[in-house]
Amino acid sequence: MASDLTFVDYILDQLSGAREVSARKMFGEYGVYSGDKMVAVICDNQFFLKPTAAGKMILGEVVEAPPYPGATNYFRLDDGLEDRELLSRLMAATADELPAPKPKRSKPKT
C-alpha cells in the first residue's frame, strides 16, 4: 500500500523546523532528505528513520523494523510524530552522523 500524500505533507510540516527537508517519490513511497542526504523513508503511512547512535541517544527505546520487505531495519517512529522539536532534533542529529552521498559518476559521452 502506497503512502498518502496527505501523510507525507503532514510529516514535512512537522519537520519544518529542521534544515532543508524535502521528500522525493521513490517506488510508490517517499525518501525524506535533509539537504542531499536521505535520512528517512515514509512507507505505508509510517515514518522510518535511518538508524544512528545519535538517533538512539535521543529516542532511548527504539522500535526497529524494515520499512518494506527485504530492507534492513530502520527506527520506526510510532510515537512522537506530533512533537516537532523532537523530529527536528532527530533529523539534524541523524543527518550529521550519516556520511555524505557519493558523487554521481558522469555517463561517458558516446
C-alpha positions as MATLAB code, in Angstrom:
seq = 'MASDLTFVDYILDQLSGAREVSARKMFGEYGVYSGDKMVAVICDNQFFLKPTAAGKMILGEVVEAPPYPGATNYFRLDDGLEDRELLSRLMAATADELPAPKPKRSKPKT';
ca = [
       0.000    0.000    0.000;
       1.489    3.339   -1.025;
       1.641    6.259    1.386;
      -0.912    9.050    1.139;
       0.408   12.414    0.050;
      -1.553   13.884    2.978;
       0.610   11.902    5.430;
       3.805   12.915    3.618;
       2.766   16.582    3.771;
       1.981   16.179    7.498;
       5.462   14.766    8.184;
       7.143   17.535    6.149;
       5.116   20.125    8.065;
       6.192   18.546   11.362;
       9.808   18.752   10.152;
       9.512   22.387    9.088;
      11.879   23.406   11.914;
      14.629   21.158   10.548;
      17.081   22.375    7.950;
      16.450   21.792    4.233;
      13.923   18.961    4.491;
      12.279   17.544    1.388;
      10.630   14.351    0.180;
      11.057   12.553   -3.131;
       8.770    9.907   -4.513;
      10.573    6.584   -4.832;
       8.938    3.364   -5.986;
       5.495    4.450   -4.791;
       6.819    5.552   -1.399;
       8.919    8.529   -0.282;
      12.507    9.238    0.696;
      12.923   12.072    3.211;
      16.047   14.174    2.752;
      17.982   16.627    4.850;
      19.907   18.553    2.224;
      21.331   15.891   -0.085;
      21.282   13.058    2.490;
      18.428   10.570    2.612;
      17.664   10.382    6.318;
      14.299    8.628    6.465;
      11.611    6.931    4.417;
       7.856    7.011    4.527;
       6.274    3.656    3.693;
       2.660    2.602    4.199;
       1.986    5.864    6.060;
       4.695    5.128    8.612;
       7.859    7.125    9.302;
      11.164    5.208    9.357;
      14.408    6.946   10.364;
      17.827    5.601    9.397;
      19.415    4.090   12.498;
      22.300    6.016   14.057;
      23.868    6.192   17.508;
      22.760    9.834   17.795;
      19.160    8.919   16.969;
      19.174    6.130   19.533;
      20.508    8.505   22.206;
      17.678   10.951   21.522;
      14.957    8.295   21.327;
      16.137    5.939   24.060;
      13.954    2.884   23.471;
      13.501    2.315   19.755;
      11.289    0.109   17.640;
      13.293   -1.345   14.775;
      11.533   -2.651   11.695;
      12.127   -2.838    7.959;
      10.174   -0.202    6.006;
       9.461   -2.746    3.248;
      10.105   -6.466    2.768;
      13.783   -7.251    2.324;
      15.018   -3.913    3.717;
      17.336   -3.521    6.681;
      15.841   -2.297    9.941;
      15.187    1.390   10.488;
      13.877    3.158   13.586;
      10.075    3.153   13.192;
       8.564    6.178   14.883;
       5.055    5.443   16.053;
       5.030    7.912   18.935;
       6.418   11.407   18.823;
       5.295   12.306   15.317;
       3.337   15.230   16.767;
       6.459   16.571   18.534;
       8.023   18.996   16.027;
      11.040   19.762   18.205;
      11.863   16.074   18.699;
      11.550   15.303   14.986;
      13.705   18.281   14.032;
      16.428   17.254   16.521;
      16.296   13.664   15.249;
      16.604   14.745   11.616;
      19.551   17.042   12.347;
      21.392   14.504   14.527;
      20.842   11.700   12.035;
      21.889   13.813    9.051;
      25.032   14.951   10.884;
      26.039   11.340   11.572;
      25.337    9.927    8.109;
      28.099   10.096    5.501;
      27.778   12.433    2.548;
      26.350   10.763   -0.538;
      28.864    9.501   -3.049;
      29.269   11.791   -6.045;
      27.407   10.622   -9.104;
      29.606    9.462  -11.915;
      29.018   11.176  -15.193;
      27.966    8.982  -18.072;
      30.569    8.551  -20.779;
      29.832   10.533  -23.913;
      29.249    8.438  -26.986;
];
